[in-house]
């Protein structure tokens, strides 16, 4: 089946039906882009079309870029996956394990049984969580007066652990701490390090924590799906004057830029003659680093996200940057595929076995949207159908 015609028809039909306000989707193999399409509007009722170079908030798709930067510094001998993280960022030693709340709703804590390591952080097994998916974290934030992670403040990282490091998987602020470790050993702000060592070499010219004037001209607006299913544009933007550059959630980018990052992974750490990782380091990014722990269902605790899990019933672990599916999944992606997503209903996957990667960008809340997530999965399916 012809990918251009099938994917165009799929995405155009969804936009015409009002499933999403606008979407950009792209796929590539190791040699280059094999599909790109843009449909709908950057902001509903404005007439501004989505284009291949539309900029959007990629939210937690930031995590993979930061994680790769951390692994790059492991490769260079500046960071150690298994050394106590407090030797690099002493403040992380203040994190205690939450044991409950007293009658006055004051959090009760105890010291962790073992120190947090960079490997724990990169595999989301350190014990940290998010207020987005855990009401106990919300209670702690209320009791201690802590800001939410999306505010990009130092105090956002002061939440406790939910369990001892290494005991299980829990999605949370881990990569924000990894970002602090990158800054500590590089002597640079995170955005500057990323620019010099990943974004610049890969020519990701529209990817940054701060939206440049050129990026702003191409910026898509966020939308919210209401209880009645209607889509409404909303004012939303990550602060452009952050105390902490949000290593886990704060980048803006384009589908094309992100696809360059994915193709670098497909090509063993290089793209266009620029090598940013050794091939053996990339292989570390493709295998399980969390032992017998497994990725689990994320139960929503906020209107910004639906409860979510990719491919329920399929065993999934985490590498040093990506979720790994241990079995073939419904889209046609084989075992060993890598993926993750962003709160704004952005999604991506990397398939080292087939040499295929794809990215899907919308600007829509809540996460795991009832129409956008299925559309992403249908797009991935269309890519695999075209390979048959």
C-alpha positions as CSV (number, residue, x, y, z in Angstrom):
1,X,0.0,0.0,0.0
2,X,1.3,3.5,-0.8
3,X,2.2,5.3,2.4
4,X,1.7,8.8,1.0
5,X,-1.9,8.1,-0.1
6,X,-2.9,6.0,2.9
7,X,-1.4,8.4,5.6
8,X,-2.7,11.5,3.9
9,X,-6.2,10.1,3.7
10,X,-6.1,9.0,7.3
11,X,-4.9,12.3,8.7
12,X,-7.0,14.5,6.4
13,X,-10.1,12.6,7.3
14,X,-9.4,13.0,11.1
15,X,-8.9,16.7,10.8
16,X,-11.9,17.2,8.6
17,X,-14.0,15.3,11.1
18,X,-12.7,17.5,13.9
19,X,-10.9,14.7,15.7
20,X,-7.8,17.0,16.1
21,X,-7.3,20.7,15.4
22,X,-4.1,20.1,13.4
23,X,-1.4,17.4,13.0
24,X,2.0,16.9,11.6
25,X,3.2,13.3,11.1
26,X,6.5,12.1,9.6
27,X,8.3,8.8,9.2
28,X,11.8,7.9,8.1
29,X,14.2,5.1,7.5
30,X,18.0,5.2,8.0
31,X,18.5,7.0,4.7
32,X,15.9,9.8,5.0
33,X,12.3,10.9,5.3
34,X,9.8,8.4,3.7
35,X,6.6,10.4,4.7
36,X,5.6,13.8,5.9
37,X,2.1,15.3,6.1
38,X,0.5,18.3,7.8
39,X,-3.2,18.9,8.1
40,X,-5.6,21.2,9.9
41,X,-4.8,24.5,11.6
42,X,-2.2,25.7,14.1
43,X,-5.1,27.3,16.0
44,X,-8.7,26.5,15.3
45,X,-10.7,29.1,13.4
46,X,-7.6,31.2,12.5
47,X,-7.0,29.8,9.0
48,X,-3.3,29.4,9.9
49,X,-2.4,26.0,8.4
50,X,-0.3,23.3,10.1
51,X,2.9,22.9,8.0
52,X,5.8,20.5,8.2
53,X,7.8,23.1,10.1
54,X,5.1,24.0,12.6
55,X,6.6,24.4,16.2
56,X,4.9,22.8,19.2
57,X,5.5,22.1,22.8
58,X,6.9,18.5,22.8
59,X,6.5,18.1,26.6
60,X,7.9,14.7,27.8
61,X,9.5,14.0,24.4
62,X,12.1,16.3,25.9
63,X,13.1,13.4,28.2
64,X,14.7,11.3,25.5
65,X,16.9,14.2,24.4
66,X,18.0,14.9,27.9
67,X,18.6,11.2,28.6
68,X,20.8,10.9,25.5
69,X,22.8,13.9,26.7
70,X,23.3,12.2,30.1
71,X,24.4,9.0,28.4
72,X,26.7,11.0,26.2
73,X,28.4,12.3,29.4
74,X,28.6,8.7,30.7
75,X,30.4,7.8,27.4
76,X,32.8,10.7,28.0
77,X,33.6,9.6,31.5
78,X,31.9,12.6,33.2
79,X,29.0,10.7,34.7
80,X,28.7,7.2,36.1
81,X,25.4,5.3,35.8
82,X,25.8,3.5,39.1
83,X,27.5,6.0,41.4
84,X,25.4,7.8,44.0
85,X,23.8,10.8,42.3
86,X,24.4,13.0,45.4
87,X,28.1,13.0,44.5
88,X,27.2,15.2,41.6
89,X,24.0,16.9,42.8
90,X,24.1,16.9,46.7
91,X,20.5,18.2,47.0
92,X,19.1,14.8,45.7
93,X,20.3,13.3,49.0
94,X,17.5,15.3,50.7
95,X,14.8,13.1,49.0
96,X,13.1,10.9,51.6
97,X,10.6,8.1,51.1
98,X,7.0,9.1,51.8
99,X,5.4,6.7,54.3
100,X,2.1,8.5,54.8
101,X,0.4,11.5,56.4
102,X,-0.4,12.3,60.0
103,X,-3.9,13.4,61.1
104,X,-3.1,17.0,60.2
105,X,-2.1,15.9,56.7
106,X,1.6,16.5,57.3
107,X,3.8,14.1,55.2
108,X,5.7,11.5,57.1
109,X,9.0,10.3,55.6
110,X,12.0,8.0,56.2
111,X,15.5,7.8,54.7
112,X,15.8,5.6,51.5
113,X,17.5,2.2,51.9
114,X,20.0,3.0,49.1
115,X,21.2,6.1,47.2
116,X,19.7,7.2,43.9
117,X,21.8,6.6,40.9
118,X,21.7,8.0,37.4
119,X,20.6,4.6,36.1
120,X,17.6,4.9,38.5
121,X,16.8,8.3,37.2
122,X,17.0,7.4,33.5
123,X,14.8,4.3,34.0
124,X,12.2,6.1,36.2
125,X,12.9,3.7,39.1
126,X,14.4,6.2,41.6
127,X,11.1,6.6,43.4
128,X,10.0,10.0,42.2
129,X,6.6,10.6,40.8
130,X,4.4,13.4,39.2
131,X,1.5,15.2,40.6
132,X,-0.1,14.5,37.2
133,X,-0.4,10.8,38.2
134,X,-0.3,10.7,42.0
135,X,-2.6,12.3,44.5
136,X,-0.1,11.8,47.4
137,X,2.4,14.1,45.5
138,X,-0.4,16.6,45.3
139,X,-1.0,16.4,49.0
140,X,2.8,16.9,49.7
141,X,2.9,19.9,47.4
142,X,-0.1,21.4,49.3
143,X,1.5,20.7,52.7
144,X,4.9,21.9,51.8
145,X,3.9,24.8,49.5
146,X,5.7,23.3,46.5
147,X,5.1,24.4,42.9
148,X,4.1,22.0,40.2
149,X,6.8,20.6,37.9
150,X,5.5,22.5,34.9
151,X,6.4,25.8,36.6
152,X,10.1,25.0,36.1
153,X,11.2,26.1,39.6
154,X,13.9,24.7,41.9
155,X,11.3,23.9,44.5
156,X,9.4,21.8,42.0
157,X,12.1,19.1,42.6
158,X,11.7,18.9,46.3
159,X,9.0,16.2,46.3
160,X,9.7,12.9,48.2
161,X,10.2,9.4,46.9
162,X,7.3,6.9,46.9
163,X,9.5,3.9,47.3
164,X,13.2,2.9,47.7
165,X,15.3,3.5,44.6
166,X,15.3,0.6,42.2
167,X,12.2,-1.2,43.5
168,X,9.8,-0.4,40.7
169,X,8.9,1.9,37.8
170,X,7.1,5.2,38.5
171,X,6.9,8.0,36.0
172,X,8.1,11.2,37.5
173,X,10.6,14.1,37.8
174,X,13.6,11.8,37.4
175,X,14.9,13.3,34.2
176,X,14.8,16.8,35.7
177,X,17.3,15.6,38.2
178,X,19.4,14.1,35.4
179,X,19.4,17.5,33.8
180,X,20.8,19.0,37.0
181,X,23.6,16.3,36.8
182,X,24.4,17.3,33.2
183,X,24.7,21.0,34.2
184,X,26.9,20.1,37.2
185,X,29.5,18.2,35.3
186,X,29.4,20.2,32.1
187,X,29.4,23.6,33.7
188,X,26.7,24.8,31.3
189,X,23.0,25.4,31.5
190,X,21.2,22.5,30.1
191,X,19.9,24.3,26.9
192,X,23.5,25.4,26.1
193,X,24.8,21.9,26.6
194,X,22.1,20.4,24.4
195,X,22.8,23.0,21.7
196,X,26.5,22.4,21.6
197,X,26.4,18.6,21.8
198,X,23.1,17.4,20.2
199,X,20.8,20.0,18.7
200,X,23.6,21.9,16.9
201,X,25.4,18.9,15.5
202,X,22.1,17.3,14.4
203,X,20.9,20.6,12.8
204,X,17.8,20.7,15.0
205,X,17.5,24.4,14.4
206,X,13.9,24.8,15.7
207,X,14.4,23.0,19.1
208,X,14.9,25.0,22.2
209,X,13.6,25.7,25.7
210,X,13.1,29.4,24.7
211,X,10.9,30.1,21.7
212,X,12.9,32.3,19.2
213,X,11.1,34.9,17.2
214,X,11.4,32.6,14.1
215,X,10.0,29.7,16.0
216,X,7.1,31.8,17.3
217,X,6.0,32.6,13.8
218,X,5.4,28.9,13.3
219,X,4.0,28.1,16.7
220,X,0.8,26.1,17.1
221,X,-1.6,26.9,19.9
222,X,-2.6,24.5,22.6
223,X,-6.2,23.1,22.5
224,X,-8.3,21.5,25.2
225,X,-11.0,18.9,24.7
226,X,-13.9,19.6,26.9
227,X,-16.3,17.1,28.6
228,X,-18.6,17.5,25.6
229,X,-15.8,16.5,23.2
230,X,-15.4,20.0,21.7
231,X,-12.0,21.4,21.1
232,X,-11.2,24.9,22.4
233,X,-7.9,26.9,21.9
234,X,-6.3,27.7,25.2
235,X,-3.5,30.0,26.4
236,X,-0.7,27.8,27.4
237,X,3.1,28.3,27.2
238,X,6.0,27.0,29.3
239,X,7.6,29.9,31.1
240,X,10.3,31.6,29.0
241,X,12.1,32.8,32.1
242,X,12.5,29.5,34.1
243,X,14.5,29.0,37.3
244,X,15.3,25.6,36.0
245,X,15.2,24.5,32.3
246,X,12.7,21.7,32.4
247,X,14.9,18.7,31.4
248,X,11.8,16.4,31.4
249,X,9.2,18.5,29.7
250,X,10.0,22.0,28.5
251,X,11.4,21.8,24.9
252,X,9.7,23.2,21.9
253,X,10.4,21.6,18.6
254,X,9.1,20.5,15.2
255,X,8.3,17.0,13.9
256,X,11.1,17.3,11.4
257,X,13.7,18.3,14.0
258,X,12.6,15.4,16.3
259,X,12.8,13.0,13.4
260,X,16.5,13.9,13.0
261,X,17.1,12.9,16.6
262,X,15.3,9.6,16.0
263,X,17.3,8.9,12.8
264,X,20.5,9.5,14.7
265,X,19.5,6.6,17.0
266,X,18.6,4.5,13.9
267,X,22.0,5.2,12.4
268,X,24.0,4.2,15.5
269,X,24.7,7.6,16.9
270,X,25.4,9.7,13.8
271,X,23.5,11.7,11.2
272,X,24.8,13.6,8.2
273,X,28.4,12.9,9.0
274,X,28.0,14.2,12.6
275,X,28.6,11.6,15.3
276,X,27.2,12.4,18.7
277,X,27.3,8.9,20.2
278,X,29.4,5.7,19.7
279,X,27.5,2.7,18.2
280,X,28.0,0.7,21.4
281,X,26.5,3.5,23.4
282,X,23.4,3.5,21.2
283,X,23.1,-0.2,21.8
284,X,22.8,0.6,25.5
285,X,19.9,2.9,24.6
286,X,18.1,-0.1,23.0
287,X,18.1,-2.6,25.9
288,X,16.4,-3.0,29.2
289,X,18.2,-1.3,32.2
290,X,15.5,-1.8,34.9
291,X,16.0,-5.5,35.6
292,X,12.7,-7.3,36.4
293,X,10.8,-4.0,36.9
294,X,8.2,-3.2,34.2
295,X,6.4,-0.1,32.9
296,X,2.9,0.0,34.4
297,X,-0.4,1.8,33.9
298,X,-0.4,5.6,34.7
299,X,-3.5,6.5,36.6
300,X,-4.5,10.2,36.0
301,X,-4.8,12.6,38.9
302,X,-5.5,15.7,36.8
303,X,-7.7,17.0,34.0
304,X,-4.5,17.5,31.9
305,X,-4.2,13.8,31.3
306,X,-6.3,10.7,30.8
307,X,-5.1,7.5,32.5
308,X,-2.8,5.9,30.0
309,X,-0.7,2.9,29.1
310,X,0.7,2.0,25.7
311,X,-0.3,-1.4,24.4
312,X,-1.9,-2.8,27.6
313,X,-1.1,-6.5,28.2
314,X,2.3,-6.2,26.4
315,X,5.3,-6.5,28.6
316,X,7.3,-3.3,28.6
317,X,10.6,-2.1,30.2
318,X,12.8,1.0,30.0
319,X,16.2,1.6,28.4
320,X,18.3,4.5,29.4
321,X,16.0,6.8,27.3
322,X,12.9,4.9,25.9
323,X,10.1,2.5,26.7
324,X,10.8,-0.9,25.1
325,X,8.0,-3.3,23.9
326,X,9.0,-6.9,24.6
327,X,6.5,-8.3,22.1
328,X,5.2,-7.3,18.7
329,X,2.4,-4.7,19.1
330,X,-0.9,-4.1,17.3
331,X,0.6,-1.4,14.9
332,X,3.0,-3.9,13.4
333,X,6.0,-2.7,15.4
334,X,8.2,-5.7,16.3
335,X,9.6,-6.6,19.7
336,X,12.5,-4.3,20.7
337,X,10.8,-1.1,19.5
338,X,11.4,2.1,21.4
339,X,8.9,4.9,22.1
340,X,7.4,7.5,24.3
341,X,5.3,10.6,24.1
342,X,4.5,14.1,25.4
343,X,1.6,15.5,27.4
344,X,0.5,17.6,24.4
345,X,-0.4,14.4,22.5
346,X,2.9,14.1,20.7
347,X,4.2,10.6,20.1
348,X,7.2,8.9,18.5
349,X,8.7,5.5,18.0
350,X,12.0,4.0,16.9
351,X,12.2,0.5,15.4
352,X,15.9,-0.6,15.2
353,X,15.0,-4.0,13.7
354,X,13.1,-2.6,10.8
355,X,15.1,0.6,10.5
356,X,12.0,2.8,10.8
357,X,11.1,5.8,13.0
358,X,8.1,8.1,13.2
359,X,6.8,11.2,15.0
360,X,3.4,12.6,15.4
361,X,2.7,16.2,16.7
362,X,-0.5,17.7,17.9
363,X,-1.1,20.5,20.5
364,X,-4.0,19.0,22.4
365,X,-4.9,18.2,26.0
366,X,-5.6,16.0,27.9
367,X,-2.8,13.5,27.2
368,X,-3.9,10.2,25.8
369,X,-6.7,12.0,24.0
370,X,-9.6,9.7,23.0
371,X,-9.2,10.7,19.3
372,X,-5.6,11.8,19.0
373,X,-3.9,8.7,20.5
374,X,-5.9,6.3,18.3
375,X,-5.0,8.5,15.3
376,X,-1.3,8.2,16.2
377,X,-1.6,4.5,16.4
378,X,-3.4,4.3,13.1
379,X,-0.6,6.4,11.5
380,X,2.1,4.0,12.9
381,X,0.0,1.1,11.5
382,X,-0.2,2.8,8.1
383,X,3.6,3.0,8.0
384,X,4.0,-0.7,8.8
385,X,1.3,-1.6,6.3
386,X,3.2,0.2,3.6
387,X,6.3,-2.0,4.3
388,X,4.5,-5.2,3.4
